[in-house]
Amino acid sequence: MKINDRQIRRIAEACFRGLKAQKVITFKEKEEVVMRRAEEIIRADFAREQELDKEVMRMLDDLEKQNSGEFQRYKMFPMLKKRLAKEKKIIL
């Protein structure tokens, strides 16, 4: 999934807003520092998922070469992605 910096910022802000509303979070650092770190973590998580997608596509290319006749990429992609995500402990 492609996501831009503005969307990442909104995700982090929404998380913090919810946690602050429930009074389950207090900041030891400035909020902006914590916000930047949260954005970095979110960005890294999406980058990890993109790498997973690339790996799944490479696997699909190999499978398609081996089974060129009746291969259906659109059905295989989600199955392979779920399996690899589970193996690599990536939460989708």
Secondary structure, DSSP 8 states (H G I E B T S, - for coil): ----HHHHHHHHHHHHHHHHHTT----SS-HHHHHHHHHHHHHHHHHHHHHHHHHHHHHHHHHHHHS-SS--HHHHHHHHHHHHHHHTT---
